[in-house]
Amino acid sequence: MEKLQRLADRSAHIVTISNFVRQQVLEYLQVDAERLSVIYNGRNVPTCRSFKRPASLVSDAPFFFSIGTITDKKNFHVLPAMLLNNDYNLIIAGITQSPTYYNRIIEAAKALGVEKRVHLIGAVSEEEKFWLFKHCAAFCFPSLAEGFGLPVIEAMQLGTPVILSKSTSLPEVGGPCAVYFNSMNTESVTQAADTFIKTGIKGATRQDLINWAMQFDWDIAAKKYWKLYTE
């Protein structure tokens, strides 16, 4: 924290990538609010001509998808509860930072009797990642610590429904078009999946998701940074 404060003291201005992070800076550092601006990240637009189904994906069953480094703060171990009362699979992509936490996810799935439908597939290419975003029933992101949450808008730009935790920056980035877990206990996570499956998603809702994601644009971010620099 002392190092961050020294950097803040040396800066002419500070940019944060969400209002949540701005509030964290104001809470934990000695910084005047006038020296802070929020400029959102843009979204990563798929540049590949075609998406690629991961070779490790052998089932054609409908699936929920999540992605991120396999570590405690991502909170992936709550997601197997989404598989109760249905025949969906759960696909989680990402490198394993914590083998202990990897095992916790597997143990959570075993405790619910759904371990055969939970698949941790490791790192994926951009083509594979966007295939998973495009073909999943919903992108599920129960993370407890996000400064922004880039995968959320990567999914939304394809019209893919997102189901998110209410923690940190995610309600800000997901906005009114996202669905949120009421809490992270087993009953609430299962209920979120049940409600989503029963309700389904309409074409108009998909367009709303796309429209919301379009505001997170690197050209817009660049113009805002340039305006700030010139001032």
Sequence and secondary structure as in RCSB ss.txt:
>XXXX:A:sequence
MEKLQRLADRSAHIVTISNFVRQQVLEYLQVDAERLSVIYNGRNVPTCRSFKRPASLVSDAPFFFSIGTITDKKN
FHVLPAMLLNNDYNLIIAGITQSPTYYNRIIEAAKALGVEKRVHLIGAVSEEEKFWLFKHCAAFCFPSLAEGFGL
PVIEAMQLGTPVILSKSTSLPEVGGPCAVYFNSMNTESVTQAADTFIKTGIKGATRQDLINWAMQFDWDIAAKKY
WKLYTE
>XXXX:A:secstr
 HHHHHHHHH S EEESSHHHHHHHHHHS   GGGEEE          SS    TT    S EEEEES BSGGG 
GGGGGGGGTTS  EEEEES BS HHHHHHHHHHHHHHT GGGEEEEE   HHHHHHHHHHSSEEEE  S  SS H
HHHHHHTTT  EEE SSTTHHHHHGGGSEE S SSHHHHHHHHHHHHHH   HHHHHHHHHHHHT  HHHHHHHH
HHHHH 
